[in-house]
Amino acid sequence: MTISIWRYSHFILAISSSLFILLASITGIILAFEPISNKLEPYAVHKAETLSLAKTIQVLQSEYSEIINIDIDKNDFVSASVITKEGNNETFYINPFTGKKIGELIEKAPIFKFATNLHRSLFLKSTGRAIIGIVSFLLLLMAITGVILIGKRQGGLSKFFSKVVKEEFDQYYHIIIGRYTLIPIVIVTITGVYLSLEKFSLLPSDKISHQFLDESFTETSKINVADFQLFKNTPLEDVEHLEFPFSDDIEDYFTLKLKDEEILINQFSGVAISTQQKPLVTQASNLSFVLHTGQGSIIWSLVLLFTSAAILFFIYSGFAMSIRRTKKSTVPKNKHKKDQSEFIILVGSETGNTFALSNAFYNALLAAGKTVFITELNKYTTYKKAKQLIIFTSTYGEGEAPTNSKNFEKLISNTQQKNSLQYSVVGFGSMAYPDYCKYAVVVDATLQFHKNFIPNTALHKINNQSFSDFSLWAKKWSEHNGLTLNLEAPKNRINTKNQKTFQLVNRTNLNQDQTFLLHLKPSKKVTFQSGDLLSVHPENDPVERLYSIAKLDNNILLSIKKHEFGLCSNYFNHLNINDMTTATIKTNTDFHFPKKAKEVVMIANGTGIAPFLGMINDTTKQAKKYLFWGGRSKESLRMYSDLIDRAFYSKSLSGFFVSFSREESQKKYVQNLIMEKTEIITRVLKSGGVIMICGSVAMQNGVLTTLNDITSAELNLPLSAFQDNNQIKTDCY
Ligand SMILES: Cc1cc2nc3c(=O)[nH]c(=O)nc-3n(C[C@H](O)[C@H](O)[C@H](O)COP(=O)(O)O)c2cc1C
């Protein structure tokens, strides 16, 4: 079954019930405060639960002229309905040790009455109750389809709790909070359905029918109630309700309701005349009520409160994701028919991002006067005049095909093209996943094995929808095919909402590697940490550039390499002291300095050192820190030496290891350096420490391979064991 069926079901369920779920969760939040405020009232008497029922009856007898009944509620508050010595009928909370009144019964506050009615029946009586029951059931189905979707996303249910790669805020927290609240949601929905069924008498009867013999009422001498053995043996914690006989007639009896049984008691002898277990239905009703309302437990009420708030968040984030996906997931209206086009573009996309670059390529081909047709991979068919097939596809799950491409392999083998086609495959993926662009690899291999397809350009992989990478590929492709393409960057709207202004307070000149440091001072107070990202749109270019930042003396420190045609690096390079610039700080929790680790190894090459310059100079972080850095030459290091020295002087850095790739005398890469310090790596990983890597993707790959060699040889474990344990953090580009 494809993921889209589950996503579609999840979405339809949400659409059909969201308004009611919205009401139910808002009122749920309000109602969660009722048991909390009740529980905080001072009517629960310390150690009363072990006191015997007989003792309480005895003190009540001496305080009042008659007892009508005694109740103990879910908060363990004991109340009694009595005739006072003045002859008044009163009900109030009592101290079960003294029988004295300790407070008036709590009246349900009007806000809780209102919220309860709205929550239970939307003020629509039975119709409302039925709707709420059904909505509860739909929410349960949503939880189930949600679990399946997370399973598909993570590459299997066994990976349900494994690390989620953070792509977008609402998508990430929809999953993270969804995992935490799954069990409470299942409980709340099942109990909600149960309570609704109960109200519609759709459950088996829960009436207790007592049977007793007439002989049970043979008159004997009257024992004082407080001396009944049964009451002496019953602690208050087991009691829910005791009803005294209506009259002195022997046929009238005590009715004692305990947690799990109901007993009728002869009022003369104190002997049980009938004992019946409470039916399972009643016990389930009680449990459902307690679990659904949180009565009697502050902790569970807080869980329900959090769950209701989480459901509100799911409504928001779910719709935000769907709207975004629908907006992105479109191919342009084709100008040419499929059978008239020379170029066929096939797009595979799960979350819609790949369409933007595919469409840009389509437009560029059109503008170059070519006949081109664009569609999704699952719509692959015959093309009469086609010469070239260009496939852009992302990868989803664990190296799997996106939903709109699942049938492609079958279609390829079942569709007979009249002509041979040249093909090029571009994979869109993320290096954060182990199976980087795997589906594109599969598609490329499938076409290679098919005699009707001839490779045009080699498979190309694009990380994180990088436009610059894509333009490079497009340039190569067009040169190879004798075309001149003018590729326009997709017009992402720049989100200016969180933009802040910064003043350049210090900078270095370009060094021989064309690298420089910038110190930016925020004009207003902003909270950020080393490892967060600075998002910049130079000259309002729609394509965002991200820089990993260091926090140093409350300023932002950036290490930037100037590229000849780099819009952003050139923009920054032209900034002078006191110039202002705007940018957005993006929290990057995945690359924050670990809070709990005792030892942390930081590995970087080139400008990847930036976040670590902040971390090694943060003296509030107590962990032992080791920095490994790979640069070109000794001259490359000079720019950073002051900050490294400063970290050593403040004893915030325990080791610094450096390698140079272009120094004749000591040519080596950072991976070689790590190999020389195996003992630090193994000790840190063994003791639960963390390794952080920042810099180029090529360096990251080399370092990960070396680390894997070390862990396999020294610790008998693959590196993935430590990756799964969140001991390896990467931020590479
Ligand atoms: C749940 C999930 C699983 C992913 N799995 C992979 C993967 O195995 N390999 C990979 O290279 N990228 C993976 N990605 C990254 C996407 O392929 C990447 O973000 C791509 O740009 C998404 O394009 P799309 O929106 O067109 O589907 C995954 C993304 C998500 C959300």
The ligand as an SDF file (V2000), in Angstrom:
LIG
                    3D

 31 33  0  0  0  0  0  0  0  0999 V2000
   11.2420   11.3220    5.7140 C   0  0  0  0  0  0  0  0  0  0  0  0
   12.2920   11.6830    4.7460 C   0  0  0  0  0  0  0  0  0  0  0  0
   13.1510   10.7210    4.3100 C   0  0  0  0  0  0  0  0  0  0  0  0
   14.1950   11.0440    3.4450 C   0  0  0  0  0  0  0  0  0  0  0  0
   15.0430   10.0730    3.0660 N   0  0  0  0  0  0  0  0  0  0  0  0
   16.0770   10.3900    2.2550 C   0  0  0  0  0  0  0  0  0  0  0  0
   17.0220    9.4040    1.8510 C   0  0  0  0  0  0  0  0  0  0  0  0
   16.9370    8.2200    2.1940 O   0  0  0  0  0  0  0  0  0  0  0  0
   18.0530    9.7820    1.0450 N   0  0  0  0  0  0  0  0  0  0  0  0
   18.1890   11.0830    0.6390 C   0  0  0  0  0  0  0  0  0  0  0  0
   19.1520   11.3790   -0.0600 O   0  0  0  0  0  0  0  0  0  0  0  0
   17.3160   12.0440    1.0060 N   0  0  0  0  0  0  0  0  0  0  0  0
   16.2610   11.7360    1.7970 C   0  0  0  0  0  0  0  0  0  0  0  0
   15.3660   12.6950    2.1830 N   0  0  0  0  0  0  0  0  0  0  0  0
   15.5930   14.1020    1.7670 C   0  0  0  0  0  0  0  0  0  0  0  0
   14.7790   14.4810    0.5480 C   0  0  0  0  0  0  0  0  0  0  0  0
   15.0220   13.6450   -0.5540 O   0  0  0  0  0  0  0  0  0  0  0  0
   15.1380   15.9090    0.2010 C   0  0  0  0  0  0  0  0  0  0  0  0
   14.7250   16.7520    1.2550 O   0  0  0  0  0  0  0  0  0  0  0  0
   14.5140   16.3580   -1.0940 C   0  0  0  0  0  0  0  0  0  0  0  0
   14.9800   17.6630   -1.3820 O   0  0  0  0  0  0  0  0  0  0  0  0
   13.0050   16.3830   -0.9820 C   0  0  0  0  0  0  0  0  0  0  0  0
   12.4690   16.7000   -2.2310 O   0  0  0  0  0  0  0  0  0  0  0  0
   10.8970   16.5920   -2.4830 P   0  0  0  0  0  0  0  0  0  0  0  0
   10.2440   17.6090   -1.5870 O   0  0  0  0  0  0  0  0  0  0  0  0
   10.7230   16.9380   -3.9130 O   0  0  0  0  0  0  0  0  0  0  0  0
   10.4610   15.2050   -2.1840 O   0  0  0  0  0  0  0  0  0  0  0  0
   14.3390   12.3760    3.0080 C   0  0  0  0  0  0  0  0  0  0  0  0
   13.4410   13.3490    3.4410 C   0  0  0  0  0  0  0  0  0  0  0  0
   12.4240   13.0140    4.2940 C   0  0  0  0  0  0  0  0  0  0  0  0
   11.4820   14.0690    4.7670 C   0  0  0  0  0  0  0  0  0  0  0  0
  1  2  1  0
  2  3  1  0
  2 30  2  0
  3  4  2  0
  4  5  1  0
  4 28  1  0
  5  6  2  0
  6  7  1  0
  6 13  1  0
  7  8  2  0
  7  9  1  0
  9 10  1  0
 10 11  2  0
 10 12  1  0
 12 13  2  0
 13 14  1  0
 14 15  1  0
 14 28  1  0
 15 16  1  0
 16 17  1  0
 16 18  1  0
 18 19  1  0
 18 20  1  0
 20 21  1  0
 20 22  1  0
 22 23  1  0
 23 24  1  0
 24 25  2  0
 24 26  1  0
 24 27  1  0
 28 29  2  0
 29 30  1  0
 30 31  1  0
M  END
$$$$
